[in-house]
C-alpha cells in the first residue's frame, strides 16, 4: 500500500503574532514554525495503518520554502519512509494553486490513500484536500477520525454534532483528518538520527498567479467584556457552545 500525507509548516500556535509594516503578512523572523497539528494527526493515523499492513510505504509531501526541510526530517523521524519537498519561494500560495501543484505530484505516483489535515491553523481555509480530490477525480471524506483498511477497501469514521458517521469506500481515496483519538507520537533522538538516512526529494515548482490576495491583516479586537453564562454545572453546555462558536478554541 502507498500512502501520501500532504503536510504544511505553520507558526506555532503559542507564538506571539506580529504583522509586517505593509500589513499584508505575518512577521516570521521570531516565530517558531512547526507541522500543522491536523497534519500530525494524519501522519499518526498513517503510521498506525502501516503497522497493521505489511509492505506499506508512507510519503510526506510539502509545498513551501527551504526551511520546511526541518519539518520533513521530523516527519521522517516519526515514521514516514520518504519525503518530497516541492520548493517555492512564495510565502503565501492560495488554496487552488496549492491544490494544482499537489495534484500534479500525487497523480504521478498513484497512491492508494492520501491524507490531508482538515485545515491549516494559519489560514483556516478547509479547502486544499477537497480541491485535490476534485482535480484528481478521487472520492474524498472530510473531518475523519478512525480507519479500518482491508485489501482495497477502507471503513472510515467521522464525528459531527451528536452523531458518528461510518463510510465505506474502495481505494484510492482522499481523507482530511480531524483530531484523532490517538495521541501523536514524538521522535526519539535515535529516530532523529536515523531520519537523516531517509531520502528527501527536492523539486522546484512554478506557481501561477494567485486569484486570492491578502489586502490587509489586522489584529482582532481585544476589548471584549467578560461574559457570565451562569452558575454551576447547568452553565457547562452554554460555556462549551461559546468556546466552540465564539472563541473557537475547542
C-alpha positions as a LaTeX table, in Angstrom:
\begin{tabular}{lrrr}
\hline
Residue & $x$ (\AA) & $y$ (\AA) & $z$ (\AA) \\
\hline
Unk1 & 0.00 & 0.00 & 0.00 \\
Unk2 & 1.19 & 3.50 & $-0.85$ \\
Unk3 & 0.14 & 6.31 & 1.48 \\
Unk4 & 0.78 & 10.01 & 0.90 \\
Unk5 & 0.39 & 12.73 & 3.50 \\
Unk6 & 0.38 & 16.36 & 2.40 \\
Unk7 & 1.75 & 18.49 & 5.24 \\
Unk8 & 2.23 & 22.20 & 5.81 \\
Unk9 & 4.54 & 24.21 & 8.02 \\
Unk10 & 2.70 & 26.78 & 10.15 \\
Unk11 & 3.52 & 29.11 & 13.05 \\
Unk12 & 3.44 & 27.50 & 16.47 \\
Unk13 & 0.00 & 28.26 & 17.90 \\
Unk14 & 1.67 & 29.52 & 21.10 \\
Unk15 & 3.75 & 32.11 & 19.20 \\
Unk16 & 3.05 & 35.82 & 19.52 \\
Unk17 & 1.99 & 37.04 & 16.09 \\
Unk18 & 3.32 & 40.32 & 14.66 \\
Unk19 & 2.03 & 41.90 & 11.45 \\
Unk20 & 4.52 & 43.29 & 8.93 \\
Unk21 & 4.75 & 47.02 & 8.21 \\
Unk22 & 2.87 & 46.68 & 4.91 \\
Unk23 & 0.06 & 44.89 & 6.84 \\
Unk24 & $-0.04$ & 42.03 & 4.32 \\
Unk25 & 1.81 & 39.21 & 6.05 \\
Unk26 & 2.90 & 37.86 & 9.42 \\
Unk27 & 6.48 & 38.54 & 10.50 \\
Unk28 & 8.23 & 35.17 & 10.55 \\
Unk29 & 11.67 & 36.16 & 11.89 \\
Unk30 & 10.99 & 35.34 & 15.55 \\
Unk31 & 8.23 & 32.76 & 15.14 \\
Unk32 & 8.75 & 29.09 & 15.81 \\
Unk33 & 7.47 & 27.01 & 12.89 \\
Unk34 & 6.05 & 23.50 & 13.19 \\
Unk35 & 3.98 & 20.93 & 11.34 \\
Unk36 & 0.30 & 21.80 & 11.11 \\
Unk37 & $-1.34$ & 19.96 & 14.07 \\
Unk38 & $-4.04$ & 18.31 & 11.93 \\
Unk39 & $-1.31$ & 17.02 & 9.60 \\
Unk40 & 0.43 & 15.50 & 12.62 \\
Unk41 & $-2.73$ & 13.56 & 13.42 \\
Unk42 & $-2.91$ & 12.41 & 9.79 \\
Unk43 & 0.69 & 11.17 & 9.98 \\
Unk44 & $-0.09$ & 9.28 & 13.19 \\
Unk45 & $-3.06$ & 7.52 & 11.58 \\
Unk46 & $-1.00$ & 6.62 & 8.51 \\
Unk47 & 1.72 & 5.10 & 10.70 \\
Unk48 & $-0.89$ & 3.03 & 12.58 \\
Unk49 & $-2.18$ & 1.70 & 9.26 \\
Unk50 & 1.40 & 0.84 & 8.24 \\
Unk51 & 1.90 & $-1.07$ & 11.49 \\
Unk52 & $-1.04$ & $-3.31$ & 10.58 \\
Unk53 & $-0.45$ & $-3.77$ & 6.85 \\
Unk54 & 2.82 & $-5.16$ & 5.50 \\
Unk55 & 4.66 & $-3.51$ & 2.62 \\
Unk56 & 3.12 & $-0.12$ & 3.29 \\
Unk57 & 5.16 & 2.95 & 2.30 \\
Unk58 & 4.45 & 6.43 & 3.64 \\
Unk59 & 5.49 & 9.54 & 1.72 \\
Unk60 & 5.15 & 13.04 & 3.15 \\
Unk61 & 4.79 & 15.86 & 0.64 \\
Unk62 & 5.07 & 19.57 & 1.35 \\
Unk63 & 5.00 & 22.75 & $-0.69$ \\
Unk64 & 6.98 & 25.69 & 0.63 \\
Unk65 & 10.24 & 27.49 & 1.21 \\
Unk66 & 13.63 & 25.97 & 2.01 \\
Unk67 & 13.13 & 25.88 & 5.79 \\
Unk68 & 10.39 & 23.24 & 5.63 \\
Unk69 & 13.10 & 20.57 & 5.37 \\
Unk70 & 13.35 & 20.60 & 9.17 \\
Unk71 & 9.68 & 19.68 & 9.36 \\
Unk72 & 10.13 & 16.95 & 6.75 \\
Unk73 & 13.05 & 15.49 & 8.71 \\
Unk74 & 10.82 & 15.36 & 11.79 \\
Unk75 & 8.10 & 13.56 & 9.79 \\
Unk76 & 10.69 & 11.00 & 8.66 \\
Unk77 & 11.83 & 10.56 & 12.25 \\
Unk78 & 8.26 & 9.96 & 13.41 \\
Unk79 & 7.76 & 7.17 & 10.89 \\
Unk80 & 7.42 & 8.28 & 7.27 \\
Unk81 & 9.61 & 6.46 & 4.75 \\
Unk82 & 10.44 & 9.29 & 2.38 \\
Unk83 & 9.67 & 12.94 & 1.77 \\
Unk84 & 9.13 & 15.20 & $-1.22$ \\
Unk85 & 9.82 & 18.93 & $-0.98$ \\
Unk86 & 8.05 & 20.98 & $-3.65$ \\
Unk87 & 10.09 & 24.13 & $-3.33$ \\
Unk88 & 8.78 & 27.63 & $-3.94$ \\
Unk89 & 9.99 & 30.95 & $-2.54$ \\
Unk90 & 6.41 & 32.21 & $-2.26$ \\
Unk91 & 5.29 & 32.70 & 1.36 \\
Unk92 & 1.59 & 32.53 & 0.54 \\
Unk93 & 0.03 & 30.35 & $-2.16$ \\
Unk94 & $-3.73$ & 30.30 & $-2.42$ \\
Unk95 & $-5.65$ & 27.01 & $-1.93$ \\
Unk96 & $-6.37$ & 26.45 & $-5.64$ \\
Unk97 & $-2.76$ & 26.90 & $-6.73$ \\
Unk98 & $-1.61$ & 24.73 & $-3.84$ \\
Unk99 & $-4.08$ & 22.04 & $-4.86$ \\
Unk100 & $-2.97$ & 22.15 & $-8.51$ \\
Unk101 & 0.70 & 21.65 & $-7.58$ \\
Unk102 & $-0.05$ & 18.84 & $-5.12$ \\
Unk103 & $-2.47$ & 17.12 & $-7.52$ \\
Unk104 & 0.19 & 17.06 & $-10.24$ \\
Unk105 & 2.68 & 15.45 & $-7.86$ \\
Unk106 & 0.18 & 12.94 & $-6.45$ \\
Unk107 & $-1.04$ & 11.88 & $-9.91$ \\
Unk108 & 2.43 & 10.72 & $-10.90$ \\
Unk109 & 2.64 & 8.12 & $-8.12$ \\
Unk110 & $-0.87$ & 6.59 & $-7.90$ \\
Unk111 & $-1.23$ & 6.47 & $-4.12$ \\
Unk112 & $-3.87$ & 4.25 & $-2.51$ \\
Unk113 & $-4.58$ & 6.58 & 0.39 \\
Unk114 & $-3.97$ & 10.33 & 0.53 \\
Unk115 & $-4.19$ & 12.25 & 3.80 \\
Unk116 & $-4.57$ & 15.97 & 4.43 \\
Unk117 & $-5.22$ & 17.76 & 7.69 \\
Unk118 & $-8.79$ & 19.07 & 7.65 \\
Unk119 & $-7.35$ & 22.61 & 7.65 \\
Unk120 & $-4.16$ & 24.52 & 8.35 \\
Unk121 & $-4.26$ & 26.50 & 11.57 \\
Unk122 & $-2.66$ & 29.58 & 9.97 \\
Unk123 & $-5.13$ & 30.31 & 7.14 \\
Unk124 & $-8.07$ & 28.12 & 8.21 \\
Unk125 & $-9.27$ & 27.55 & 4.64 \\
Unk126 & $-10.53$ & 23.94 & 4.87 \\
Unk127 & $-10.12$ & 23.69 & 1.06 \\
Unk128 & $-6.95$ & 22.07 & $-0.20$ \\
Unk129 & $-7.75$ & 18.37 & 0.28 \\
Unk130 & $-11.19$ & 18.70 & $-1.27$ \\
Unk131 & $-9.83$ & 20.71 & $-4.22$ \\
Unk132 & $-7.22$ & 18.00 & $-4.87$ \\
Unk133 & $-10.00$ & 15.41 & $-4.78$ \\
Unk134 & $-11.85$ & 17.30 & $-7.50$ \\
Unk135 & $-8.74$ & 17.77 & $-9.64$ \\
Unk136 & $-7.79$ & 14.07 & $-9.43$ \\
Unk137 & $-11.41$ & 12.86 & $-9.63$ \\
Unk138 & $-10.92$ & 10.76 & $-6.49$ \\
Unk139 & $-13.53$ & 10.35 & $-3.76$ \\
Unk140 & $-12.95$ & 12.30 & $-0.56$ \\
Unk141 & $-14.28$ & 12.18 & 3.00 \\
Unk142 & $-13.61$ & 15.13 & 5.31 \\
Unk143 & $-13.01$ & 15.55 & 9.05 \\
Unk144 & $-12.33$ & 11.85 & 9.71 \\
Unk145 & $-11.13$ & 10.23 & 12.93 \\
Unk146 & $-10.76$ & 6.44 & 12.60 \\
Unk147 & $-9.98$ & 3.91 & 9.86 \\
Unk148 & $-10.01$ & 0.21 & 9.09 \\
Unk149 & $-8.31$ & $-0.89$ & 5.87 \\
Unk150 & $-8.83$ & $-4.36$ & 4.35 \\
Unk151 & $-7.43$ & $-5.18$ & 0.92 \\
Unk152 & $-8.74$ & $-2.46$ & $-1.42$ \\
Unk153 & $-11.49$ & $-1.23$ & 0.92 \\
Unk154 & $-11.49$ & 1.30 & 3.76 \\
Unk155 & $-14.01$ & 1.92 & 6.53 \\
Unk156 & $-13.99$ & 5.49 & 7.82 \\
Unk157 & $-15.49$ & 7.10 & 10.92 \\
Unk158 & $-16.25$ & 10.79 & 11.25 \\
Unk159 & $-18.00$ & 12.66 & 14.01 \\
Unk160 & $-20.42$ & 15.55 & 13.63 \\
Unk161 & $-22.59$ & 17.19 & 16.26 \\
Unk162 & $-24.00$ & 14.31 & 18.32 \\
Unk163 & $-23.61$ & 11.71 & 15.55 \\
Unk164 & $-20.91$ & 9.31 & 14.39 \\
Unk165 & $-20.97$ & 8.53 & 10.67 \\
Unk166 & $-19.38$ & 5.42 & 9.15 \\
Unk167 & $-18.45$ & 5.28 & 5.47 \\
Unk168 & $-17.05$ & 2.51 & 3.28 \\
Unk169 & $-15.17$ & 3.10 & 0.06 \\
Unk170 & $-12.85$ & 1.47 & $-2.41$ \\
Unk171 & $-9.30$ & 2.79 & $-2.67$ \\
Unk172 & $-7.92$ & 5.19 & $-3.75$ \\
Unk173 & $-9.46$ & 7.86 & $-1.58$ \\
Unk174 & $-8.58$ & 11.26 & $-0.12$ \\
Unk175 & $-9.15$ & 11.88 & 3.58 \\
Unk176 & $-8.99$ & 15.12 & 5.55 \\
Unk177 & $-8.06$ & 14.44 & 9.15 \\
Unk178 & $-9.80$ & 15.74 & 12.25 \\
Unk179 & $-8.08$ & 15.50 & 15.62 \\
Unk180 & $-7.83$ & 11.75 & 16.11 \\
Unk181 & $-8.49$ & 9.61 & 19.15 \\
Unk182 & $-4.85$ & 8.53 & 19.06 \\
Unk183 & $-2.12$ & 10.68 & 20.60 \\
Unk184 & 0.54 & 11.97 & 18.24 \\
Unk185 & 3.90 & 10.27 & 18.78 \\
Unk186 & 7.16 & 12.18 & 19.08 \\
Unk187 & 10.54 & 11.06 & 17.74 \\
Unk188 & 13.38 & 9.96 & 19.97 \\
Unk189 & 16.97 & 11.10 & 19.44 \\
Unk190 & 17.66 & 7.73 & 17.80 \\
Unk191 & 14.74 & 8.29 & 15.41 \\
Unk192 & 16.01 & 11.78 & 14.53 \\
Unk193 & 19.45 & 10.41 & 13.71 \\
Unk194 & 18.00 & 7.56 & 11.61 \\
Unk195 & 15.86 & 10.03 & 9.66 \\
Unk196 & 18.99 & 11.61 & 8.18 \\
Unk197 & 19.45 & 8.44 & 6.10 \\
Unk198 & 15.94 & 8.62 & 4.64 \\
Unk199 & 15.51 & 10.35 & 1.26 \\
Unk200 & 14.10 & 13.84 & 0.72 \\
Unk201 & 13.44 & 14.59 & $-2.94$ \\
Unk202 & 13.58 & 18.27 & $-3.87$ \\
Unk203 & 11.72 & 19.72 & $-6.84$ \\
Unk204 & 11.40 & 23.37 & $-7.82$ \\
Unk205 & 7.86 & 24.21 & $-8.83$ \\
Unk206 & 6.31 & 27.03 & $-10.83$ \\
Unk207 & 3.36 & 28.74 & $-9.17$ \\
Unk208 & 0.64 & 30.52 & $-11.10$ \\
Unk209 & $-0.53$ & 33.98 & $-10.10$ \\
Unk210 & $-2.87$ & 33.70 & $-7.12$ \\
Unk211 & $-6.52$ & 34.52 & $-7.64$ \\
Unk212 & $-6.84$ & 35.40 & $-3.97$ \\
Unk213 & $-4.51$ & 38.01 & $-2.48$ \\
Unk214 & $-4.25$ & 39.44 & 1.01 \\
Unk215 & $-5.20$ & 43.12 & 1.00 \\
Unk216 & $-4.67$ & 43.71 & 4.72 \\
Unk217 & $-4.06$ & 41.96 & 8.06 \\
Unk218 & $-5.48$ & 43.35 & 11.29 \\
Unk219 & $-5.29$ & 42.38 & 14.94 \\
Unk220 & $-8.61$ & 41.20 & 16.42 \\
Unk221 & $-10.45$ & 43.33 & 18.93 \\
Unk222 & $-9.15$ & 42.79 & 22.45 \\
Unk223 & $-11.63$ & 44.88 & 24.46 \\
Unk224 & $-14.33$ & 42.24 & 24.76 \\
Unk225 & $-16.16$ & 42.38 & 28.05 \\
Unk226 & $-16.27$ & 39.22 & 30.20 \\
Unk227 & $-19.43$ & 37.18 & 29.75 \\
Unk228 & $-21.09$ & 35.30 & 32.61 \\
Unk229 & $-23.06$ & 32.34 & 31.26 \\
Unk230 & $-24.47$ & 31.06 & 34.54 \\
Unk231 & $-23.50$ & 29.19 & 37.67 \\
Unk232 & $-22.75$ & 25.56 & 38.48 \\
Unk233 & $-22.95$ & 22.52 & 36.25 \\
Unk234 & $-26.04$ & 23.86 & 34.45 \\
Unk235 & $-23.85$ & 26.50 & 32.76 \\
Unk236 & $-21.44$ & 23.96 & 31.21 \\
Unk237 & $-23.35$ & 23.30 & 27.92 \\
Unk238 & $-23.62$ & 27.03 & 27.19 \\
Unk239 & $-19.94$ & 27.54 & 28.08 \\
Unk240 & $-18.88$ & 24.76 & 25.68 \\
Unk241 & $-21.05$ & 26.25 & 22.94 \\
Unk242 & $-19.44$ & 29.68 & 23.35 \\
Unk243 & $-15.92$ & 28.23 & 23.41 \\
Unk244 & $-16.66$ & 26.43 & 20.14 \\
Unk245 & $-18.64$ & 29.04 & 18.24 \\
Unk246 & $-17.28$ & 32.36 & 19.52 \\
Unk247 & $-13.85$ & 31.78 & 21.00 \\
Unk248 & $-13.16$ & 28.89 & 18.54 \\
Unk249 & $-10.67$ & 27.27 & 20.89 \\
Unk250 & $-12.22$ & 23.79 & 21.12 \\
\hline
\end{tabular}
